[in-house]
Amino acid sequence: MKFIDSIRHLLQKAHYLSLDVVAGAVFSHIMVARLPDGHRPVGWATTVLLGICVFVIYAVDRLYDAHKSEITHTEMTIRHRFHAENRATLRPVLMGLVAVCFILLFWLPKSVLIFGTALALVSGAYVWGVSRLGVSNTKMVWKEPAVTLLYTVGVWGSSWAQKPTIGWSEIGLGMLFLFIVFQNLLLFSVMESYEFPDTAYNLATILGFDRSDVVLRTLTVVVTVLSLVIFFMADDRFAQRAAVIEGMMSAVLYLIQRYPNRFLTNERFRWIGDGIFWLPVLIL
């Protein structure tokens, strides 16, 4: 029993640190790198660097939000409280990981270096802009779409930058992934509004629950239809299997949307919603 409790405790800490999100980004990146035929070699340095960058960005964002909450005396989520309590450990770890990132640059192709520099500048401008906005600023409505675009570009662009050509099926799968990431973020906004009805201020509260529900259902239909189109029209088996995976990812998110009360308990929607990005493992 103690062993099971220890495992559960470790998994909870990993979840608070968003390591499940990091793993999902890495698995999705490997799937993209192997398109279209599933046999392309994967550049290990790019994959490792992507995972580290995702972790650093999430951790820094949470530490900043926790610091801002302490100044304004607003209530923190469990995840932010965990980062605040462990900031003394996290800060040197993050500095060490940043140093590792600089070392890994020597193993990156020139095209990825150029792409990564451009993405870093855009991401830095985004973080700077968000930090200057108040929590209740209406411009925060653009946060979810911006994160959707940056995350998708990071996962797919880092692979595409190394390829001489990109087929139509890859472009289609990239668009599907963009829709799925936005579906994930908007769904999380809705679920957080259910969790904290008095304090939540996000895209779902700005759009309203009815409109958010329509957008989420529309995204599910669009992803399902386009997944089927790619599945039946793509020439490569791996691209067809990737289309099935992305259709499954959207379907799981729709299931959470359809039965929200069942997934609010113990933040199941977060575990499962972030866990969908592990599904590419099934075809790797």
C-alpha positions in Angstrom: 0.0 0.0 0.0 2.9 2.4 0.8 4.5 1.6 -2.5 1.2 2.5 -4.4 0.9 5.7 -2.4 4.5 6.6 -3.3 3.9 6.0 -7.0 0.7 8.1 -6.8 2.5 10.9 -5.0 5.3 10.9 -7.7 2.7 10.9 -10.5 0.9 13.8 -8.9 4.2 15.8 -8.7 5.0 15.0 -12.3 1.5 16.2 -13.2 2.0 19.5 -11.3 5.3 20.0 -13.2 3.5 19.4 -16.5 5.8 16.5 -17.3 2.9 14.7 -19.0 2.5 17.8 -21.3 6.3 17.6 -22.0 6.0 13.9 -22.9 3.0 14.6 -25.1 4.9 17.3 -27.0 7.9 14.9 -27.5 5.7 12.0 -28.7 3.8 14.3 -31.1 7.1 15.7 -32.4 8.5 12.2 -33.1 5.3 11.4 -35.0 5.7 14.5 -37.1 9.4 13.9 -37.7 8.6 10.4 -39.1 5.9 11.6 -41.6 5.1 10.8 -44.3 6.2 7.1 -44.4 7.1 6.4 -40.8 10.7 5.6 -41.5 12.4 9.0 -41.4 15.2 9.3 -38.8 14.4 11.6 -35.9 17.0 14.2 -34.8 17.5 13.5 -31.2 18.9 17.0 -30.3 15.8 18.7 -31.7 13.5 16.4 -29.8 15.4 16.8 -26.5 15.6 20.5 -26.9 11.8 20.7 -27.6 11.0 18.8 -24.4 13.3 21.0 -22.3 11.9 24.2 -23.8 8.3 23.1 -23.1 9.1 22.3 -19.5 11.0 25.5 -18.9 8.2 27.7 -20.5 5.5 26.0 -18.4 7.6 26.2 -15.1 8.6 29.8 -15.6 5.0 30.8 -16.5 3.7 29.1 -13.3 6.4 30.6 -11.1 5.6 34.1 -12.5 1.8 33.6 -12.0 2.5 32.4 -8.4 4.6 35.4 -7.7 1.9 37.7 -9.1 -0.7 36.0 -7.0 1.4 36.5 -3.8 1.7 40.3 -4.6 -2.0 40.7 -5.4 -3.1 38.3 -2.6 -5.3 36.3 -4.9 -6.0 32.6 -4.5 -3.6 30.2 -6.2 -4.4 26.9 -7.9 -2.9 23.7 -6.5 -0.4 23.6 -9.4 0.7 27.2 -8.8 1.0 26.6 -5.1 3.2 23.6 -5.7 5.6 25.8 -7.9 5.6 28.5 -5.2 6.5 26.1 -2.5 9.3 24.5 -4.5 10.7 27.6 -6.2 14.0 27.3 -4.3 14.6 24.0 -6.1 13.0 24.8 -9.4 15.1 28.0 -10.1 18.5 26.3 -10.2 17.0 23.4 -12.1 15.7 25.7 -14.7 19.0 27.6 -15.0 20.7 24.2 -15.5 18.3 23.2 -18.2 18.8 26.5 -20.0 22.5 25.8 -20.0 21.8 22.4 -21.5 19.7 24.1 -24.2 22.7 26.2 -25.2 24.9 23.2 -25.4 22.4 21.3 -27.6 22.5 24.1 -30.1 25.7 22.7 -31.5 23.9 19.6 -32.6 21.1 21.4 -34.4 20.9 21.8 -38.2 21.2 25.4 -39.4 17.6 25.5 -40.6 16.4 24.5 -37.1 18.6 27.2 -35.5 17.0 29.8 -37.7 13.5 28.5 -37.1 14.1 28.3 -33.3 15.6 31.8 -33.1 12.5 33.2 -34.8 10.1 31.2 -32.6 12.0 32.3 -29.5 11.7 35.9 -30.4 8.0 35.6 -31.1 7.4 33.6 -27.9 9.4 36.2 -25.9 7.3 39.0 -27.3 4.1 37.1 -26.4 5.2 36.4 -22.8 6.2 40.1 -22.4 2.8 41.2 -23.8 0.8 38.9 -21.5 2.8 39.9 -18.5 1.8 43.5 -19.0 -1.9 42.7 -19.2 -4.2 42.5 -16.1 -5.9 39.2 -15.3 -9.2 40.7 -16.3 -8.1 42.5 -19.4 -10.3 41.6 -22.4 -7.3 41.2 -24.6 -6.6 38.0 -22.7 -9.2 36.4 -25.0 -6.3 36.1 -27.5 -4.2 34.0 -25.0 -5.6 30.6 -26.0 -5.3 31.2 -29.8 -1.8 32.5 -29.3 -0.7 29.5 -27.2 -2.4 27.2 -29.7 -0.4 28.6 -32.6 3.0 28.8 -30.7 2.7 25.2 -29.4 1.7 23.8 -32.8 4.4 25.7 -34.6 7.0 24.5 -32.1 6.0 20.8 -32.4 5.5 20.7 -36.2 7.8 23.5 -37.4 10.9 22.1 -35.7 10.4 19.0 -37.8 9.3 20.7 -41.0 12.4 22.9 -40.9 14.5 19.8 -41.5 12.6 18.5 -44.5 13.2 19.4 -48.1 9.6 19.0 -49.0 6.3 18.8 -47.2 3.3 16.9 -48.7 -0.3 17.9 -48.6 -1.1 15.2 -46.1 1.4 16.6 -43.6 0.0 20.1 -44.0 -3.5 18.7 -43.4 -2.4 16.8 -40.3 -0.7 19.9 -39.1 -3.9 21.9 -39.4 -5.8 19.1 -37.6 -3.2 19.3 -34.8 -3.8 23.0 -34.6 -7.5 22.5 -34.2 -7.0 19.8 -31.6 -4.7 22.0 -29.5 -7.2 24.8 -29.6 -10.0 22.4 -28.7 -7.9 21.3 -25.7 -7.3 24.8 -24.5 -10.8 26.0 -24.9 -12.2 22.9 -23.2 -9.8 23.5 -20.3 -11.1 27.0 -20.0 -14.7 25.7 -19.8 -13.8 23.1 -17.2 -11.8 25.7 -15.1 -14.9 27.9 -15.2 -16.9 25.1 -13.8 -14.3 24.6 -11.1 -14.0 28.2 -10.1 -17.2 29.9 -11.2 -16.5 33.0 -9.1 -12.9 33.7 -10.1 -12.3 32.2 -13.5 -11.7 34.7 -16.3 -10.7 33.1 -19.6 -11.8 32.5 -23.2 -14.8 30.4 -22.1 -16.1 33.1 -19.8 -15.6 35.8 -22.4 -17.3 33.8 -25.2 -20.0 32.3 -22.9 -20.7 28.7 -22.3 -23.2 28.3 -25.1 -20.9 29.7 -27.7 -17.9 27.8 -26.4 -20.0 24.6 -26.6 -20.8 25.3 -30.2 -17.1 26.0 -31.1 -16.0 22.8 -29.4 -18.6 20.7 -31.2 -17.8 22.3 -34.5 -14.1 21.6 -34.0 -14.9 17.9 -33.2 -16.9 17.6 -36.5 -14.2 19.4 -38.6 -11.4 17.3 -37.2 -13.4 14.0 -37.6 -14.3 14.9 -41.3 -10.8 16.0 -42.2 -9.2 13.0 -40.5 -11.4 10.7 -42.6 -10.5 12.6 -45.8 -6.7 12.2 -45.1 -7.2 8.6 -44.1 -8.9 7.7 -47.4 -6.8 9.9 -49.7 -3.3 9.8 -48.3 -0.8 7.6 -50.1 1.3 6.7 -47.1 0.1 4.2 -44.4 1.9 6.2 -41.6 0.0 9.4 -42.6 -3.2 7.4 -42.6 -2.5 6.1 -39.1 -1.6 9.6 -37.9 -5.0 10.8 -39.2 -6.7 8.1 -37.1 -4.7 9.1 -34.0 -5.7 12.8 -34.4 -9.3 11.8 -34.9 -9.1 9.8 -31.6 -7.5 12.8 -29.8 -10.4 15.0 -30.7 -13.0 12.4 -29.9 -11.6 12.0 -26.3 -11.8 15.8 -25.8 -15.4 15.7 -27.0 -16.2 12.9 -24.5 -14.9 15.2 -21.7 -17.0 18.0 -23.0 -20.1 15.8 -23.2 -19.8 14.6 -19.6 -18.0 17.4 -17.7 -19.1 16.4 -14.2 -17.5 13.0 -14.5 -14.1 14.6 -15.4 -14.1 17.4 -12.9 -13.3 15.0 -10.0 -9.6 15.0 -9.0 -8.9 17.1 -12.2 -9.5 14.0 -14.4 -10.0 16.4 -17.4 -6.5 17.6 -17.0 -4.9 14.1 -16.8 -6.9 12.8 -19.7 -7.0 16.1 -21.7 -3.2 16.3 -21.6 -2.8 12.6 -22.0 -4.3 12.6 -25.5 -1.0 13.9 -26.8 0.5 10.5 -25.7 -1.7 8.7 -28.3 1.0 9.0 -31.1 2.9 6.4 -29.1 0.5 3.9 -30.6 2.0 4.3 -34.1 5.7 5.0 -33.2 
